[in-house]
Amino acid sequence: MKASDVSEYDKRLVILTKERGKIVVFARGARRPKSQFVSVTRLFTFGEFTLYEGRDAYTLVKAEIENYFTEISNDVEAMCYGCYFLEFADYLSKENIESTELLKLVYQTLRALLNAKIPNRLVKCIFELKCMVINGEYPQVFECICCNSKELKYFSVIKGGTLCADCMAKANDSIPVLTSTLYALQYIIARPVEKLYTFVLKDEILMELEFIMRRYINRFVDREFKSLGILKSLVG
């Protein structure tokens, strides 16, 4: 998820693993031009890494790479989105905690960036919400958060979910939510990671989904992401 230079020839990596979550790995000599680790220490590299476990960190021994996601690195906009996804995953992931679902989500999301049929804006919304689901902090969108009614008409970030018409006055930030937007939220939350990136939305629905996710993330995520700032300067 991260790569930085240390000493004259080494690199310090932060890798997301399914077995142990986020770990720090040192790649000795990775900055030497003929090092076997030159390519495997790039961002967006997915594969199997063999590590030596030291007292405070791991040392990279070898790597078998499944996907370098080269196309993402060659596209400025896609790279900004990709970097944001890695930053977000880094924010949520923990050390020494199994992270299979998060790793799977990151991989499928990077693949989705390469699918021209799915707008990157939608990929971002899906990734953000599913990350929150994996982290256990996501909105209630299947029934009214106040009375359990299934007749849902509004969404409240403060309350943390959807409201019926009778309860909307209980949240001063409640906003109307379109039925199609509600279905999109429910689909993203309920479906497995492998089935997430299989739909597109009309622009009106996508804009509403973006608005909801932006407000939700701003309330529950206490971090400013550098890559997101760069992305906003590119796409507005």
N, C-alpha and C positions, 0 to 999 in steps of 0.2 A: 504493500500500500504506500510505502514511502521509501525513498532512497536518497542518501546524503553522503558526501565525501568525508572520509576521516583519514588522518595521517596522509602520507604521500601517495599511497597506492591502493588503499582499502576503501570499502564502502560499508556503510551501516544501513541495514534494511529493516523495515517493519513489514512482516509477512502475516497475512491472515491464513490460518490453518483450520481445518475442520476438527482436528484432534485437540489442539491446545489454544484455540483462539488466536489472539494477537501476540506475536513474539518478536523479539529483537534478534537479528541475525547479522553477523559480520562476514563479509565476503573478502577474504584476504587476497590482495593483488588484483582485485576486479578492475582497477583503473589502468592496469598495464595493457597496452594495445593488443597483445597476443594472449591475454588471459582467457581461459575457458569460461569465465564468468561475465565477460563484457556484455553479452546479449541477454543473459538470464537475469541480470539485475536491473533491467529496464522496467518502467511502469507497465501495468496491464499484462504482465507475464503470468500465465497460468500453467501449472504443471506439478510434478512431484519433486520435492526437494529433500535431499539427504543431508542431515545436519549432525554436528557433534555438539553435545550438550555440555557447556562449561558451567562454571559456578554462577555467573551473572548473565550470561547470554549464550547464544548458539553460534557455531561457526559453520558456514556453508561448505559442504564436502563435494557434492555434485548435484546436478539438476537435469531432469528429463522434462522438456517443455512440450505441453500439448497445444498451446495457442499463445502467440505473441501479440495478437490483436494489432498488427502493424497498420491496418487501415485506420484505426482510431488515431494513432500517433501522427498519421499523415494528413489528418483533417483537423483544422484548428478548432472548429466548433465542437466536433465530436470529442476531441481531446479535453476541452474545457468541461464538457459534461462528464466525461470519464473521470477526470481528476476530482470533480465534485463528488461523484459517487464513492470514490476511494476515501476522500476526506470524511464523508458522512459515515461510512462503514468503520473508519478508524475511530471516530467519535463514539460510536455505539459499542464497538467490540471491547472485550475484556481479556486480560491475560489469564491463561490457564483455565479457560472455560470453553467447552466444546462449542463450535460455531459452524456446524455443518450447514444449517439453513441460511445463515448470512452469507457464507462463502458461495453457496449455490445461487443465491439471489444476485450477488455481485457478478458472477460469471454469466448468468442468463441476461442480466442487464447490459453488460458489455456487448454481448451478442446482439441484443435488440438495437443497440446504437448502429449496428451495421445493416439493419433492415430498413431500407428506404421507405417502406410502406407505413412504418410507424413513426409519427413525429417525435423528435427528441423531447419536446415539451411534455408529451404524454408519457414517454419513458421515465422522465424525471418524476412526475406525479406518482406513477406506479411504484417506482423504487422507494420514494420517500415513505409512502403509506405502508408498504410491505415491510420496510425496515422497522417502522413503529410497531407493526404487528409482531414481528419477531422479538422486539424488545419488550413487548407486553404493555405498551402505552399507546393504544389506538382508540379512535372514537367509536362510540356505540351507534351503529347506523341501521340496526335491524328492528329496533323498537324505540318508542319514546323513552328518553332517559329519565323522565319524571314519573310517567304513569304506565309505561309498558304498552301503550297503544301501538298498533301497526299502521295507523293512518298518519304517515310522516309527511310533514310539509316544510319544516324549518331545520336549520342547523345552528348550533351554538358552540363556539370554541370554549367559552367559559364553563359551560355545563359538560362539555366533552362528548357531544353527540347530537342526535336528531331529536326533534320535538314535534308533537302533534299541534294542531291549531289551538286546542284548549290550553296547552301548556307553554306556548311560545312567549307569553308575557312574563314567564318566570326567569327569562334570560334577556338582559337588556342588549345583548349583542346578536340576538337571533336574526337570521337572514332566510328568505325563502330559498328552497332548494328544488331544482327541477327533478322530476321522476327519473329521467335518464341519468342524471348526475348521481342520484341516490343508488341506482342500480350499479353504476360504475364503482362507487365506493364499496358496495356490498360484494361485488365480484372480486375486486382486488384483495379484500380482507379474507374472503372465504376460499379462494382458489389456491391450489398448490403452486409453488414457484414455477414449475415447468409449464403451467398453463396461463401464466400472467400476460405475456406479450402476444396476445392472439386477437386483439380487437383494436379498432380505431373509434374516435368520437367525432361528432360534428363540432365545428369550432365553438359554437355557443356553449356546448356541454364542456368542452375542454377548458374554456376560459373560466367557467364556474368551478370546475374541479381544481384548477390552478389557484384560484382565489381562496378556496377553502383550505387547500394544503399549505399555501403561503401563510395564512393566518394561524393555522394549527402548529406549523413548524416554528413560527416566530414565538409562540407562547410556550412551547414545551422543549425547545432546543436552545440552550444557552451558549451558543457558539456562532461566531461569524466565520464563514468559510471563504478563504482567499479566492479559490477557483470560482465560486459563485459570483463574486464581485467582478472578476474578469469576464465571466460569461454574460453578465448583465450588460457590460459595456459593449459586447459583441452583438447580442441579439435584442437588447432592449428589455 
